C-alpha cells in the first residue's frame, strides 16, 4: 500500500500487514514519508490502537531501522532501566552510578523532555561540559571500562524512533500505549542490553493515569521483551505528586547527588533503591531484592556510588567538581514563594499541572527545538499529607525571566488542594510485574 492507503487503513480500523508497517516506517526514516503523514498515522494509532501482531511488527521495524548494538566484549549481564516519564523523576542520575558501582554494566540510552515530563539528557546537560552525543565506539568503551554510559539516541540507533519521539511531543500523541511501548522497547533493545527494569508511573503526573492502564503498558512491554529474548521486570510506581522535592534540570541533579551521598528526599531514595535492586538481581549481583538493597546501602555509605557518578561525568566530558560544588551548576537569578491560600493538609497535587508549569517557566520544551533553561524550576516545600498554614510556602519558584511569573504562580497555586484532613496515601511502589 502507499503511505496514504496505509494511513487510511489504520484510520478506518483495519489491521495493517507487517510488511506495510515496515515499509511505512522505513519511508519515514529515509524521508519518503513526510512528518505530516506520520503525524496522521500517529493520530490514527492513538484512536485505533495496534493489535499484538501489528505492535510486534511496528517495534521490530523501528528497532531494525538502524544499528542494533552488540556488547559481548563487556563482561557481565548488561541491564538498563527505563521510566515511562514523570515530574521530578531524576532516578536515572542516581541509579546508573549505583548499579555500576555494584558491578552491573549499565548501557543507558535516554531521551529528552516529553510533554509535561522531564528528560534525563536535559538534566545531564545541565552539568557543565557533559556530552550525551558520544560516538558508538566511545559508548561501547565506557560501558566496558567505566561500567555505565548515558547518551542520547544516535543517528544509527533506532532512527525511526528518534524522529518519531520528537514528533509525538508536539502532536498530542505522547500518551498512546502502543506508541509508548514500541518507542521504549525499540530503543532499549537497540542499545545492547540483556535485561531491563521498567518504572511504569501511574497517577496525575504520569501518562498512565489509571492503574489498569499502567498494568497494560507494563505487560505489553514485558511481552515485547519476551518475544525478543530479554528478561523484563516492571515496577509500577506512584506519580500522584512530583518525585522528590526538586523539579527542574540542575535542581534535580543536586537532589540526585544528595541521595548518592546518603541524603535526599525519602520518596526519591525509596523508588531509586527499589528499581536499582531489581537491576542487581537481574544482573546476577544479588540473589534477591533484600540483599541487593544491602549492597546498595554499602555503595552509598562507602562513597563508591558517588565516585562512580564523578567518573561517569569525567569520562563524558563534564565537570566532576560540579557535583561537589553546586555553585558550578546553572543557578537561577531569583526566587519567589508560592503561598497557601488556606490552612489544612495538602490532600492532592495536580502533578501534570506542575510539570506543565515547569515547561512554561523554561525547564522544558514548548515545541521541538525550543531552548531549555537548566537553572529554572521548582522546590516543593509541601507535599501530600503535609500541614500548611495560610500564607506559608507551598513551592519556591526558581526563575530567570519574570515574564509570565504571575501566571506560573497561579498555575502552581491551583495545582494544590488543601483539605481539613490528611489524605490516605498509596505505596510508592504500587505493584511488581514480571
C-alpha positions in Angstrom: 0.0 0.0 0.0 1.0 3.6 -0.5 1.5 5.8 2.6 -1.9 7.3 2.0 -3.5 3.9 1.9 -1.7 2.7 5.0 -2.9 5.8 7.0 -6.4 5.4 5.7 -6.5 1.7 6.5 -5.5 2.3 10.1 -7.8 5.3 10.4 -10.7 3.1 9.3 -9.7 0.4 11.9 -8.3 -2.2 9.5 -5.4 -4.5 10.5 -2.1 -3.5 8.9 0.1 -6.1 7.2 3.6 -6.3 8.9 5.3 -5.6 5.5 3.2 -2.4 5.1 4.2 -1.3 8.6 7.9 -2.0 7.8 7.7 0.0 4.5 5.9 2.9 6.1 8.4 3.2 9.0 11.3 2.7 6.6 9.9 5.5 4.4 9.6 7.8 7.4 13.2 7.1 8.4 14.5 7.8 4.9 12.2 10.8 4.3 9.9 9.5 1.6 7.1 9.5 4.2 6.7 13.1 5.5 6.3 14.4 9.0 2.6 15.3 8.4 1.9 11.8 7.1 3.5 10.2 10.2 1.6 12.7 12.4 -1.6 11.5 10.7 -0.6 7.9 11.3 0.2 8.5 15.0 -3.2 10.1 15.5 -4.8 7.1 13.7 -2.9 4.7 16.0 -3.9 6.9 19.0 -7.6 6.3 18.3 -7.4 2.8 16.7 -4.5 1.2 18.5 -2.3 -1.6 17.3 -3.1 -5.3 17.9 -0.3 -7.6 19.2 0.8 -8.6 15.6 0.9 -5.0 14.4 2.7 -3.9 17.6 5.4 -6.6 17.2 5.9 -5.5 13.5 5.9 -1.8 14.4 8.5 -2.4 17.2 10.7 -4.6 15.1 10.6 -2.1 12.2 11.7 0.7 14.5 14.4 -1.5 16.0 15.7 -2.6 12.6 15.6 0.9 11.2 19.2 1.3 12.3 22.1 -0.4 14.1 21.5 -3.0 16.8 24.4 -2.9 19.2 26.3 -5.9 20.4 28.2 -5.6 23.7 29.6 -9.1 24.1 33.1 -7.6 24.8 31.7 -6.2 28.1 31.6 -9.0 30.7 28.5 -9.5 32.8 24.8 -9.1 32.3 24.0 -5.7 30.8 20.9 -4.2 32.5 19.2 -0.9 31.9 16.2 0.9 33.4 13.5 2.9 31.7 10.9 5.2 33.2 7.7 6.0 31.3 8.1 9.6 32.5 7.1 11.7 35.4 7.7 15.0 37.1 10.8 15.3 39.2 11.9 11.9 38.1 15.7 12.1 38.3 16.1 8.4 39.2 18.5 7.6 36.3 21.0 10.1 37.6 21.5 8.1 40.8 20.5 4.6 39.6 23.2 4.3 36.8 26.2 5.0 39.1 24.7 3.0 41.9 24.2 -0.1 39.7 27.6 0.3 38.1 29.3 0.7 41.5 27.8 -2.7 42.4 29.2 -4.4 39.3 26.2 -4.2 36.9 27.1 -2.8 33.4 24.6 -0.1 32.5 24.3 0.9 28.8 21.7 3.7 29.0 20.3 5.5 26.0 17.9 8.2 27.3 15.6 10.8 26.0 14.8 14.5 26.3 11.8 16.0 28.0 8.5 14.8 26.5 5.2 16.7 27.1 5.0 17.6 30.8 7.8 15.2 31.9 11.5 16.0 32.2 14.2 14.3 30.3 17.4 12.6 31.6 19.5 14.1 28.8 18.4 17.6 29.6 19.3 17.0 33.3 22.7 15.6 32.4 23.5 18.5 30.1 22.9 20.9 33.0 26.3 19.6 34.3 28.9 21.9 32.6 30.6 20.1 29.6 28.6 16.8 29.9 28.3 15.2 26.4 25.4 13.0 25.6 26.2 12.7 21.9 29.2 10.4 22.1 30.0 8.1 19.1 29.0 4.4 19.4 32.7 3.3 19.7 33.0 5.5 22.8 29.7 4.3 24.2 30.9 0.7 24.0 34.3 1.6 25.6 32.7 3.4 28.5 30.2 0.6 29.3 33.1 -1.8 29.2 35.7 0.3 31.2 33.6 2.6 33.4 30.6 0.4 33.8 28.0 2.9 32.6 27.4 5.3 29.8 24.4 7.7 29.4 23.9 9.0 25.9 21.1 10.1 23.6 19.9 8.3 20.5 22.4 8.5 17.7 21.6 8.7 14.0 22.2 4.9 13.7 20.3 3.6 16.7 16.5 3.2 16.1 16.5 6.4 13.9 12.8 5.9 13.2 12.1 6.3 16.9 14.4 9.3 17.2 12.3 11.2 14.6 9.0 9.9 16.0 9.9 10.8 19.6 10.2 14.5 18.8 7.1 14.4 16.5 4.9 12.9 19.2 5.9 15.6 21.6 4.3 18.3 19.5 1.3 16.4 18.0 -0.6 15.4 21.2 0.2 11.7 20.7 2.6 11.1 23.6 0.1 9.3 25.8 -0.6 6.4 23.4 0.1 2.9 24.8 1.4 1.2 21.6 3.5 4.2 20.6 4.9 4.4 24.2 5.7 0.6 24.3 7.2 0.4 20.9 9.3 3.6 21.4 10.7 2.3 24.7 11.4 -1.2 23.6 12.9 -0.5 20.2 15.3 2.0 21.8 16.2 -0.3 24.7 16.7 -3.4 22.6 18.9 -1.5 20.2 21.4 -0.5 23.0 22.8 -3.9 23.7 21.1 -4.9 26.9 20.4 -8.4 28.3 17.7 -7.4 30.7 15.5 -4.4 31.5 13.8 -2.9 34.6 10.7 -0.8 33.8 9.5 2.1 36.0 5.9 2.4 34.9 4.4 5.6 36.5 0.8 5.9 37.5 -1.1 8.9 38.8 -1.8 12.5 38.0 1.7 13.2 36.7 2.0 10.1 34.6 1.0 9.3 31.1 -0.9 6.4 32.6 -3.4 8.0 35.0 -5.1 4.7 36.0 -3.6 1.6 37.5 -5.2 -0.7 34.9 -3.6 1.3 32.1 -0.2 1.2 33.8 -0.6 -2.6 34.2 -1.5 -2.9 30.5 1.6 -0.9 29.4 3.9 -2.9 31.7 2.6 -6.2 30.4 2.8 -5.0 26.8 6.4 -4.2 27.2 7.2 -7.3 29.1 5.6 -9.3 26.2 7.7 -7.5 23.6 10.8 -8.2 25.7 9.9 -11.9 25.9 9.4 -12.1 22.2 12.9 -10.6 21.7 14.5 -12.9 24.3 15.1 -10.3 27.0 14.1 -10.6 30.7 12.0 -7.6 31.7 10.7 -6.7 35.2 8.3 -3.8 35.8 7.6 -1.8 39.0 4.5 0.4 38.9 5.4 3.5 40.9 3.3 6.4 42.2 3.2 9.7 40.4 0.4 11.5 42.1 2.9 14.1 43.1 6.4 15.0 41.9 9.1 12.6 42.9 11.4 14.2 45.5 11.2 18.0 46.0 13.1 19.3 43.0 11.5 19.9 39.6 14.0 21.4 37.0 17.2 20.2 35.5 20.1 21.5 37.6 17.9 21.3 40.7 17.3 17.6 40.1 21.0 17.0 39.6 21.6 18.4 43.1 18.9 16.2 44.6 20.3 13.0 42.9 23.7 13.9 44.3 22.3 14.3 47.7 20.7 10.8 47.5 24.1 9.3 46.5 25.7 10.9 49.5 23.1 9.4 51.9 20.5 12.2 51.9 17.8 13.4 49.6 14.0 13.1 49.9 12.9 9.7 51.2 10.4 9.1 48.4 13.0 9.6 45.7 15.5 7.4 47.6 13.0 4.6 48.0 11.9 4.5 44.4 15.6 4.6 43.2 16.7 1.9 45.6 13.7 -0.4 44.6 14.5 -0.1 40.9 18.3 -0.5 41.3 17.8 -3.5 43.5 15.9 -5.2 40.7 18.8 -4.4 38.3 21.2 -6.1 40.7 19.1 -9.2 40.8 18.7 -9.4 37.0 22.4 -8.7 36.7 23.3 -11.6 38.9 24.9 -9.4 41.6 22.4 -10.3 44.3 20.1 -13.3 44.9 17.1 -11.2 45.9 16.0 -7.6 46.3 16.6 -7.6 50.0 20.3 -8.5 49.7 20.5 -6.1 46.7 19.4 -3.3 49.0 22.2 -4.1 51.4 24.8 -3.9 48.7 23.3 -0.5 47.5 23.3 0.9 51.0 27.0 -0.1 51.3 27.8 1.6 48.0 26.3 4.8 49.3 27.9 4.5 52.7 31.4 3.9 51.4 31.1 6.6 48.7 31.7 4.3 45.7 28.3 5.3 44.2 29.1 9.0 44.3 32.7 8.4 43.0 31.2 6.4 40.1 29.0 9.3 39.2 32.0 11.6 39.1 33.8 9.0 37.0 30.9 8.9 34.5 30.8 12.7 34.4 34.6 13.0 33.8 34.6 10.4 31.0 31.7 12.1 29.3 33.4 15.5 29.2 31.7 17.0 32.2 33.0 18.8 35.3 33.1 16.3 38.2 33.5 19.1 40.7 30.1 20.5 39.8 28.5 17.7 41.9 30.6 18.7 44.9 30.3 22.4 44.5 26.8 23.2 43.3 27.7 26.8 42.5 29.3 25.4 39.4 25.9 24.3 38.2 23.5 26.7 36.5 21.7 28.8 39.1 18.6 30.9 38.8 18.9 34.7 39.4 15.8 34.9 41.6 13.2 33.0 43.5 9.5 33.5 44.5 7.5 31.8 47.2 4.0 30.4 46.3 1.8 30.9 49.4 -1.0 28.6 50.5 -4.5 30.2 50.3 -5.9 28.2 53.2 -4.9 26.2 56.2 -5.0 22.4 56.5 -3.2 19.5 54.9 -2.1 19.0 51.3 -4.6 16.5 50.1 -3.9 16.5 46.3 -1.3 17.8 43.9 -2.1 18.0 40.2 1.3 16.7 39.2 0.8 17.2 35.4 -0.1 20.8 36.1 3.2 21.2 38.0 5.1 19.7 35.1 3.4 22.0 32.5 4.1 25.0 34.7 7.8 24.0 34.7 7.8 23.7 30.9 6.2 27.2 30.6 8.8 28.5 33.0 11.6 27.3 30.7 12.5 23.9 32.2 11.0 22.0 29.3 10.1 22.5 25.6 7.0 24.1 24.3 8.0 23.0 20.7 10.6 20.9 19.0 13.9 22.8 19.1 13.0 25.1 22.0 15.9 26.1 24.2 15.8 24.8 27.8 16.9 27.0 30.8 18.7 24.4 33.0 18.6 26.7 36.1 14.9 27.2 36.5 12.3 25.1 38.2 10.5 24.5 41.5 11.3 23.3 45.0 8.3 21.7 46.6 8.2 22.9 50.3 5.0 21.0 51.0 4.0 17.6 49.6 1.0 15.2 50.1 0.0 14.9 53.7 2.0 17.9 54.9 0.3 20.5 57.2 0.3 24.1 56.0 -1.0 27.4 57.2 -2.4 30.4 55.3 0.4 32.2 53.6 3.0 29.5 54.3 5.1 28.5 51.3 3.9 25.6 49.2 6.5 25.9 46.4 9.6 28.0 45.7 9.8 29.1 42.1 13.4 29.5 40.8 13.4 31.8 37.7 15.5 33.9 35.4 12.8 35.7 33.4 9.9 37.3 35.2 7.7 37.4 32.2 4.7 35.2 32.9 5.7 34.8 36.5 2.3 35.7 37.8 0.8 33.0 35.6 3.3 30.5 36.9 2.4 31.3 40.5 -1.3 30.9 39.8 -0.7 27.6 38.0 1.3 26.2 40.9 -1.2 27.5 43.5 -4.1 26.0 41.6 -2.3 22.6 41.4 -2.5 22.2 45.2 -5.7 21.1 47.1 -5.7 21.9 50.8 -8.2 20.0 53.0 -9.0 19.7 56.7 -7.7 16.1 56.9 -4.5 14.5 55.7 -5.1 12.1 52.8 -4.5 8.3 52.7 -1.5 7.5 50.5 -0.9 4.6 48.3 2.6 3.0 48.5 5.4 4.4 46.4 5.9 1.0 44.7 2.3 0.1 43.8 3.0 -3.3 42.1 5.6 -5.5 40.7 5.1 -7.4 37.4 7.3 -9.9 35.7 
